[in-house]
Amino acid sequence: MARRGIFVAPFDELSEAGLVAELAARAEGRGWDGFFVWDHVEYRDPVRAVADPWITLTAVALATRRLVLGPLVTPLARRRPHQLARETATLDRLSGGRLVLGVGLGSDRTGEFDPARFGEEGEPRARASLLDQGLERLLGYWGGEFEPLPLQQPRIPIWVAARWPHRRPLSRAARFDGLFPIDLPGPEALAALIAELPDPGHPFDVVVTNPAGTDSEPWVEAGATWCLTGFGPQPTEAEVGEAIDAALP
């Protein structure tokens, strides 16, 4: 049976970290397995307010005891690997070993990778190279170059994002601990991706996100190990709370 999680953008009404933490605690009390947040520094209109994902996740960690938590997804091209290593190891220890790190190239659709505004790499192939370099450095820092080490060993689990129908991220994902396909048209597309995924040779998660009320069984049959309930870029406390309360006994 797949594990179940809540997946929210910490934007606008939910840009208050304390409110997100309250929702996470509510989800834990209702039996959910995980709580995940988007990672952006800016988003397209009409979104105006955007919270930092790491401070938000820290609030979630302090408000819960059992939930798996993490960002989906962090674009490593936008972050310095040594700083991210410190953040992730610290949060993993604070949470008692509950952190998952979702990684990807980052979206061109939100304007975050505008070199003129933020001075960041805008070309996707260059970002892919920075992603691979960043992952290599993270493994080094987590492996003993920095102390304290993450609580989880041999490493914090890493889930790699892949935007449908692109296949290149599949080989990267197989080197780590999970695949997070985005914009899937249906369960049959998920099954096709899994069929093309190189054998990771170790326990491996396949993570999907769908709106509240979606029947998860076809996704589980297609190979999903995590089914997340998502809410789009302007979630409200009311709709997230309703989904938390309604979906599980």
For each residue, the residues with C-beta under 8 A, 3 or more apart:
1: 220
2: 216 219 220 224 225 226 227
3: 33 34 68 225 226 227
4: 32 33 34 216 226 227 228 229 247 248
5: 32 33 34 35 36 68 226 227 228 229
6: 23 24 27 32 34 35 36 228 229 240 243 244
7: 36 37 38 72 209 228 229 230 231
8: 14 20 23 35 36 37 38 230 231 235 240
9: 14 37 38 40 43 47 231 232 233 234 235
10: 14 15 17 20 37 38 50 51 52 53 56
11: 14 15 38 40 43 47 49 50 51 233 234 235
12: 15 47 48 49 234
13: 16 19 234 235 236 237
14: 8 9 10 11 19 20 23 51 235 236 237 240
15: 10 11 12 49 50 51
16: 13 19 20 51
17: 10 20 21 51 52 55 56 58 59
18: 21 22 59
19: 13 14 16 22 23 237
20: 8 10 14 16 17 23 24 37 51 56 59 60
21: 17 18 24 25 56 59 60 62 63 64
22: 18 19 25 26 63
23: 6 8 14 19 20 26 27 35 237 240 241 244
24: 6 20 21 27 28 35 60 63 64 67 69
25: 21 22 28 29 63 64
26: 22 23 29 30 241 244 245
27: 6 23 24 30 32 35 67 244
28: 24 25 31 32 35 64 65 66 67
29: 25 26
30: 26 27 244 245 248
31: 28 248 249
32: 4 5 6 27 28 35 67 244 248
33: 3 4 5 67 68 226
34: 3 4 5 6 67 68 69 70 100 226 228
35: 5 6 8 23 24 27 28 32 60 64 67 68 69
36: 5 6 7 8 69 70 71 72 100 102 228
37: 7 8 9 10 20 53 56 57 60 71 72
38: 7 8 9 10 11 53 71 72 233
39: 53 71 72 73 74 75 102
40: 9 11 43 50 53 110 112
41: 50 78 112 118
42: 50 110 111 112
43: 9 11 40 47 50 110 233
44: 47 109 110 111
45: 48
46: 234
47: 9 11 12 43 44 50 233 234
48: 12 45
49: 11 12 15
50: 10 11 15 40 41 42 43 47
51: 10 11 14 15 16 17 20 55 56
52: 10 17 55 56
53: 10 37 38 39 40 56 57 71 74
54: 57 58 71 87 91
55: 17 51 52 58 59
56: 10 17 20 21 37 51 52 53 59 60
57: 37 53 54 60 61 69 70 71 91 99
58: 17 54 55 61 62 91 94
59: 17 18 20 21 55 56 62 63
60: 20 21 24 35 37 56 57 63 64 67 69
61: 57 58 64 69 91 94 95 98
62: 21 58 59 94
63: 21 22 24 25 59 60
64: 21 24 25 28 35 60 61 67 69
65: 28 96
66: 28 98
67: 24 27 28 32 33 34 35 60 64 98
68: 3 5 33 34 35 98 99 100
69: 24 34 35 36 57 60 61 64 95 98 99 100
70: 34 36 57 99 100 101 102 159
71: 36 37 38 39 53 54 57 74 101 102
72: 7 36 37 38 39 102 159 161 180 207 209 228
73: 39 102 103 104 106 159 161 180
74: 39 53 71 78 79 84 101 102 103 104
75: 39 78 79 103 104 105 106 112 113 127 131
76: 79 81 84 103 130 131 134 135 138
77: 105 106 113 120 121 126 127 130 131 134
78: 41 74 75 106 112 113 120
79: 74 75 76 83 84 134
80: 83 84
81: 76 84 85 133 134 137 138 141
82: 85 86 137 141 146
83: 79 80 86 87
84: 74 76 79 80 81 87 88 134 138
85: 81 82 88 89 137 138 141 142 146
86: 82 83 89 90 141 146
87: 54 83 84 90 91
88: 84 85 91 92 99 101 138 142 150 156
89: 85 86 92 93 141 142 146 148 149 150 156
90: 86 87 93 94
91: 54 57 58 61 87 88 94 95 99
92: 88 89 95 97 98 99 150 151 152 156
93: 89 90 96 97 148 150 151
94: 58 61 62 90 91
95: 61 69 91 92 98 99
96: 65 93 151
97: 92 93 150 151 152
98: 61 66 67 68 69 92 95
99: 57 68 69 70 88 91 92 95 150 152 156 157
100: 34 36 68 69 70 156 157 158 159 177 178
101: 70 71 74 88 138 156 157 158 159
102: 36 39 70 71 72 73 74 158 159 160 161 180
103: 73 74 75 76 131 134 135 158 159 160 161
104: 73 74 75 131 160 161 162 163 169 180
105: 75 77 124 127 128 131 161
106: 73 75 77 78 112 113 127
107: 110 112
108: 113 122 124
109: 44
110: 40 42 43 44 107
111: 42 44 114 117
112: 40 41 42 75 78 106 107 118 120
113: 75 77 78 106 108 118 120 121 122 127
114: 111 117 118 120 122
115: 118 119 120 121 122
116:
117: 111 114
118: 41 112 113 114 115
119: 115
120: 77 78 112 113 114 115
121: 77 113 115 126 127 130
122: 108 113 114 115
123: 126 127
124: 105 108 127 128
125: 128 129
126: 77 121 123 129 130
127: 75 77 105 106 113 121 123 124 130 131
128: 105 124 125 131 132 168
129: 125 126 132 133
130: 76 77 121 126 127 133 134
131: 75 76 77 103 104 105 127 128 134 135 172
132: 128 129 135 136 172
133: 81 129 130 136 137
134: 76 77 79 81 84 103 130 131 137 138
135: 76 103 131 132 138 139 158 172 176
136: 132 133 139 140
137: 81 82 85 133 134 140 141
138: 76 81 84 85 88 101 134 135 141 142
139: 135 136 142 143 155
140: 136 137 143 145
141: 81 82 85 86 89 137 138 145 146
142: 85 88 89 138 139 146 149 150 155 156
143: 139 140 149 154 155
144: 147 149
145: 140 141
146: 82 85 86 89 141 142 149
147: 144
148: 89 93
149: 89 142 143 144 146 153
150: 88 89 92 93 97 99 142 153 155 156
151: 92 93 96 97
152: 92 97 99 155 156 157
153: 149 150
154: 143
155: 139 142 143 150 152 158
156: 88 89 92 99 100 101 142 150 152
157: 99 100 101 152 176 177 178 205
158: 100 101 102 103 135 155 176 177 178
159: 70 72 73 100 101 102 103 173 176 177 178 179 180 205 207
160: 102 103 104 169 172 173 176 178 179 180
161: 72 73 102 103 104 105 169 180 181 182
162: 104 166 167 168 169 170 173 179 180 181 182 193
163: 104 166 181 182 183
164: 181 182 183 184 185 189 193
165: 189
166: 162 163 169
167: 162 170 193 196
168: 128 162 171 172
169: 104 160 161 162 166 172 173 179
170: 162 167 173 174 179 193 196 197 198
171: 168 174 175 198
172: 131 132 135 160 168 169 175 176
173: 159 160 162 169 170 176 178 179 197 200
174: 170 171 197 198 199 200 204
175: 171 172 200
176: 135 157 158 159 160 172 173 200
177: 100 157 158 159 200 202 203 204 205
178: 100 157 158 159 160 173 204 205 206 207 225 226
179: 159 160 162 169 170 173 193 194 197 204 205 206 207
180: 72 73 102 104 159 160 161 162 207
181: 161 162 163 164 184 189 190 193 206 207 208
182: 161 162 163 164 209
183: 163 164
184: 164 181 187 189 190 193 208
185: 164 189
186: 189 190 218
187: 184 190 191 218 219 221 222
188: 191 192 222
189: 164 165 181 184 185 186 192 193
190: 181 184 186 187 193 194 206 208 219 222 223 224
191: 187 188 194 195 222 223
192: 188 189 195 196
193: 162 164 167 170 179 181 184 189 190 196 197
194: 179 190 191 197 206 222 223
195: 191 192
196: 167 170 192 193
197: 170 173 174 179 193 194 200
198: 170 171 174
199: 174
200: 173 174 175 176 177 197 204
201:
202: 177
203: 177
204: 174 177 178 179 200 225
205: 157 159 177 178 179 225 226
206: 178 179 181 190 194 223 224 225 226
207: 72 159 178 179 180 181 224 225 226 228
208: 181 184 190 219 224 226 227 228
209: 7 72 182 227 228 229 230
210: 214 216 219 227 228 229 230
211: 214 229 230 231 232
212: 229 231 239 242 243 246 247
213: 243
214: 210 211 219 227 229
215: 218
216: 2 4 210 219 220 224 227
217: 220 221
218: 186 187 215 221 222
219: 2 187 190 208 210 214 216 222 224 227
220: 1 2 216 217 223 224 227
221: 187 217 218
222: 187 188 190 191 194 218 219
223: 190 191 194 206 220
224: 2 190 206 207 208 216 219 220 227
225: 2 3 178 204 205 206 207
226: 2 3 4 5 33 34 178 205 206 207 208
227: 2 3 4 5 208 209 210 214 216 219 220 224
228: 4 5 6 7 34 36 72 207 208 209 210
229: 4 5 6 7 209 210 211 212 214 243 247
230: 7 8 209 210 211
231: 7 8 9 211 212 235 236 239 240 243
232: 9 211 235
233: 9 11 38 43 47
234: 9 11 12 13 46 47
235: 8 9 11 13 14 231 232 239 240
236: 13 14 231 239 240
237: 13 14 19 23 240 241
238: 241 242
239: 212 231 235 236 242 243
240: 6 8 14 23 231 235 236 237 243 244
241: 23 26 237 238 244 245
242: 212 238 239 245 246
243: 6 212 213 229 231 239 240 246 247
244: 6 23 26 27 30 32 240 241 247 248
245: 26 30 241 242
246: 212 242 243
247: 4 212 229 243 244
248: 4 30 31 32 244
249: 31
